[in-house]
Amino acid sequence: MTDFTMEKHADGVAIITWDTIGKSMNVMNQQGFVDLEALIDDALGDDAVKGVILTSGKDGSFAGGMDLNIIAKMKESAGDMPAQGLMDGLMATHRMLRKIERGGMDDKNKGGKPIACCLPGTALGIGFEIPLACHRIFAADNPKAKIGLPEIMVGIFPGMGGTTRLVRMMGAMAASPFLLEGKLSDPKKAKSAGLVHEVVPVDELIDAARAWVLSGPSIVKPWDEKGYKMPGGAPYHPAGFMTFVGASAMVNGKTQGAFPAAKALLSAVYEGALVPFDTALKIEARWFTNVLMNPSSAAMIRSLFINKEALEKGANRPDVPDQRVKKVGVMGAGMMGAGITLVSAMAGMDVVLIDQKQEAADRGKSYTADYMDKGIKRGKATPDTKEAALARITATTDYSALQGCDLIIEAVFEDPKVKADVTKEVLKHVGKDCIFATNTSTLPISDLAKASDKPEQFIGIHFFSPVEKMMLVEIIKGQKTGPVAVAKALDYVRQIRKTPIVVNDARFFYCNRCIIPYINEGMRMVAEGVAPALIDNAARQLGFPVGPLQLVDETSIDLGAKIARATKAAMGDDYPDAAVDEVIFWMEGEGRLGRKSKAGFYDYDDKGKRQGYWNGLADKYPRTETQPDLYEVQHRLMFAQVLEAVRALEEGVLEDIREGDVGAILAWGFAPWSGGPFSWLDIIGTPYAAERCDQLAEAFGPRFATPDLLREMGDKGQSFYTRFAIQADDAA
């Protein structure tokens, strides 16, 4: 069987339908390219065929992109010359798409048959690069559809003609949001931007395309016409020159040089704009091969596409019956509770939002109303969807309203006694099968579960703030948490369309366990006299969204001081961060609590905008005359985090390295280009990582001591994705 079939109609229109077997959305594979080309050859060579329509057999979508295993197969096919295999595979694809684009025309642009593409809905990646090669794109008026080229988000760029065609269609400046930011558009916005030609009702899609095909249209693309000039100017044109200068500055400003795909894309666009179209395709293929050969792209694809998708599909879900949530109770209507209520109601669940005071509960419900109002202004929601979401929320002080809930999420004040009191009161009103989840970022789940008479039905669900924007949810198993509770939490996270990771209970769980050392290392360096700008910029040049000092300002210094005191009380003589406390307690004493107080490591204006580093830091901690090397600062920041990730795996807090990598990127923006902590260690190699840890430990202390697991793997020359391949088999 084949994913592509063709029907030739009496009016001379051949309709090619793409319907990937066994998938809910079309995905291109190697055989698909072969089959599509064979059908195109058939149609172009048949005198009875006047034109072609390419469409999808899937309701609501055209295609979701490429089966990324194709890349591995291209490499394997060339044996000792993987780059040659990639280049050959890419050029074969370019030839096939160029065949569509030329439609059988001769060298003088004569003859040829029109080929239209009909998009019933979403068209992404190669699912949009194929339409770009067609002569006219018809999109269904489907507001839920997303159209665009998101490849840059997973560490590559549109390398099958999308980059070259989009720039020639729109000009470099107009194309940049779609290429460099992976911007996606609904059909109407795509038409306004010039990405598609027509938007019609879905039931008129084929008829509209058929009428166009039979109208005898001109099918010569502008870049195949004599005298073609690129919109906005080519690089040697004054306007075009300024565009490329600006684009280069923008790319380097946003990526800090940490993301190879963005630089390669810009190079492909610039160099391709200097030459004829077919040569530009070769240049694009060479730069795409360059990116695919970079270990960063393989790591990003694995973590942000393959691993992330596997976790979202329940890779580590216990084998128990479906546990989808119908009615959820949310305890506490503060910022976290209001956010949890919002995402639950938007996912179609009935929500009971409880707070001590009715005014507070109503305010928590109004968070959903305000959010939906903003969505209406942006065209992302309607008054009807707002009304439906609000109708699902009951804001009250009455615990009896929790009857019928199959999941409770407690999000009250971060105090064990308060949480215990709420837990006991809730359990008086819910059924025996109800699962109880606590939203906490630091308190041990096993201790909190002691307030329940059914600890096997007690679990941690750690949301990140703001709930509606952050894509990761950390699920924490207590010592007695049972499989049904885990499945309930996973199914709930799937319902709210976020990515889950499941970890075992331990101090700070996984995400905070890794991010606190990152913040602490930054503050240690301040105390040592390292320039704050060097610390934060070193992190940004590693690809982190914010440096450690900016991050502690954003999360608040008094919160950091509170965590430090609680940790010290719990650990006693084993507490390792006295040097950090000196800085954070001093800042707290100075009243510099971060952005919220408009005073922290940074100065702020009246509107809370950063104005630069506070000069008082240099007075308290004078800069050393000789500043450390950039790479030393970066390695301290990186290893402070990745060693905690390794220890979490070693201790069984993490059970799957996929969760460690995906969680790190989604929770705190760990160097996305690296694919996550374990992928980064694989990139630099475990032998070097162990050696570098020894050097850092000797220079800066035992916090950099090489974990036994890393030492053993370094001695054996193992990688994490080899040693733990059984757990990560979906990512191979």
Secondary structure by P-SEA (a helix, b strand, c coil): cccbbbbbccccbbbbbbbcccccbbbbcaaaaaaaaaaaaaaaacccccbbbbbbccccccccccccaaaaaaaaaacccaaaaaaaaaaaaaaaaaaaaaccccccccbbbbbbbbbcccccaaaaaaaaaccbbbbcccccccccccccccccccccaaaaaaaaacccccccccccccccccaaaaaaaccccccccccaaaaaaaaaaacccccccccccccccccccccccaaaaaaaaaaaaaaaaaaccccaaaaaaaaaaaaaaaccaaaaaaaaaaaaaaaaacaaaaaaaaaccaaaaaaaacccccccccccccbbbbccccaaaaaaaaaaaaabbbbbbbcccaaaaaaaaaaaaaaaaaaaaaccccaaaaaaaaaaccccccccccccccbbbbbccccaaaaaaaaaaaaacccccbbbbbbccccccccccccccccccbbbbbbccccccccbbbbbbcccccaaaaaaaaaaaaaabbbbbbbcccccccaaaaaaaaaaaaaaaaaacccaaaaaaaaaaacccccaaaaaaaacaaaaaaaaaaaaaaaccccccaaaaaaaaaaaaacccccccccccbbbcccccccccccccccccccccccccaaaaaaaaaaacaaaaaaaaaacccccaaaaaaaaaaacccccccccaaaaaaaacaaaaaaaaaaaaacccccccccaaaaaaaaacccccccccccccccc
